[in-house]
Amino acid sequence: MDRPTGEFQARTISVRTHSQSIARLLEVLMLLALGVVAIALHARFKSPLSIPGHHGLEFMALLMLGRLSSNMKYASSLSSLGMGVFLLFPFVGFSDPMMGYNYMLPGFMLDLSYRWLGSSRFKLLLLAIFAGFSYMLVPLSRLLVNLTTGYQYGAFLKHGFVLPFVSWFFFGLAGGLLGTGISKTLTRFLSKLSK
């Protein structure tokens, strides 16, 4: 006995909606995981560089990769949320009580920049530059914490107030360029595979 056409269409729509919901959930989990990986690398990867902000390379590369690989409006903010939640656990090993707040700011700024740039011809280059400014929000927020609470940050004590801002910008910019390059390479590779 044939099923009525309406019932078949309703079932097809239901299956498609269910598949889209699962895909969206997996995308959200991937973005949250990128944030966790970004901050976990910062916590566990010991670099011989003693320049303030040197973790911006991998940190902003991962945030940028998530931002460019997703169509979600708040992709970088979701990655920042993953970071913030991960930093709630004491085993991560950071002593800064404001760490979650400080490191969530670049993701929020990256999303705002992405939306503000729209479909600009130089969007990827400009977004990489904004990645530098986004990462520079970390020392800016630390300076505000320092001025309002008196909590001392080693980068300011050791390097003064100018070098941290400059180096955080350049490492954030380098990470933004790296993330953009990886994203473009992956996009080209996947488009060749689908042909």
N, C-alpha and C positions, 0 to 999 in steps of 0.2 A: 504494500500500500504506500503510495507516494505521500510525502509530508507536504503540508501546505507551504506555499512559497513564503508567506509572512513568517512562519515559524523558523524556516531555514535561514532567512535573512537576519532574524533576531539572534539566532544562535551564532551566526558568522560574526555579527557585530559584537556579541558578548565575548567570543574567543579573541577577537582583535583587540578589544578594550583590555582584556585580561593580559594579553601579551605586551601591550603598551605600558600597562601598569608595572609589570615585572621589569621591563626594560628601564623604565624611569627609576624604579627602586634600586636597580643595579648601578645606574648612573650616579645616583645620590651616594650610594655606598662607596663607589670608586672615588668620588670627589672627597668624601670624608676621609677615606684611606690615604689619599694624596697628602692631605694636611697632616695626618699622623706620621706618615713617612718623612715629610719635610722637617717636622720638629724632632722626630726620632734621630734623623741624620745629624741634626744640630746638636743633640744631646750626646750622641755616641761617637760621632766622627771627629777625631782629634787631628786637626791640621797643624803643621809646623808654622803656618803664618800667624803672626801675632798682631795683625792689622785688624782694627775694629770692623765688624760687619762682614768678614770673609765668608761666612756661611750663606751670605746672600746669593752666591752663585747657584748652589743646589736648591736653596729655599725658593727663590723667585722663579727658577727654571721649572720646578714642579708646579708652583701656583699658575704660572703662565701656560704650561702644558694642559693643566686641567681647565683653565679658562678658555683656551682655544679649541679644545676637543669637545666641549659641551655647548649645546644650544640653550641650556638653562640660563635664566636671567641672572641668578646669583650663584654661579658656579664657584668662583673664588671665595665667596662668603661661606659656602658650605665647607670648603677645604679649611677655612679659618675656624669654623665651628669644630671640625674634627681635631684641629690643633688645640683649641681651648679645652675641649673635653679631655683629651689625652693629658694635658698639663695639670689636670685636677688630681692625677694619680701621683703619689709621693715617690714612686720608684723611678720616675723620669730623671730626677737628680738635679733639678734647678733650685737654687735658693732664693731667687728673685720672686717676691710675692706678686708682682705685677706682670710676670712673664706672659701669661695667657692674654691679658689685655694688650700688651705691647705688640705681640706677634700676630694678633688677629687683625690689627689695623691694615697691614698691607693688602690682605685679601679683599677687604671692604673697598679700599681705594681702587684696587685693580678693577673690580666690578663697575664702580662708578665711571672710571676712565673708559672702560670698554663700551659702556652705554653712551657716554658723552661723545666718543669719537664716531659713532654711527657707522656709516659705510665710507669713511674717508679713504681716499686713494692710497694714502700712506699709513693706513691704520696700524699695520703690524709694527712698523718702525716707531711710530708715535707711542704705541702701547708698550714697546720695550723701554722707551724713554720714561714713560709713566711708571713702569716697574721700578726704575731707579728712585723716583720720587716716592713711590708707595713704600719701598723698603726703608727710605729715609725717615718715615714716620716713626720707626722704632726708636732711634735716638731722640727724636723730637718729643715723643711721649715720655721717654726716660728723663729728659731734661725737665719736663713739666712735673714729673713725680719728684725729682730731685729738688726743684725750687719750692714745691708746695709741702713736701713732707720731710725734707732733709736726708732722705735715703740716698746713699752714695753709690754711684756706679763706677766700676773700675776704669772703664774706657775714658770717662771724663777726667778722672784723677790722673791717669797715666798719659793721656794724649791731648788734654785740653778740650775746648768746645768746638773747634773748627774741623780738625781731622776726622773725628767720628762721622760728622755729617757728610763730608766729601767722600770718605771711603765707603760708607753705607750706600750712598748714591751710586757710586761706580760699580760696586759688587751687585747691587740690585739691577742696574742696567745690564751688566754682563749676564746675570741670570735670566733677565727678560729676553735678551738676544738669543741665549742658548735655548730657552724654552720655545721661542718662536721658530728657531731653526729646526729643532726636533719635531715640532708640530708640522711644519711645512714638509719635512722629509717623510714623515709618517703618512701625511695626506697624499703625497705623490705616490708613495709605495703602495698604499691601499687602492688608489685609483687605477694603478697599473694592474694590480691583482684582479680587480673587478671587471677588467676589459676582456 
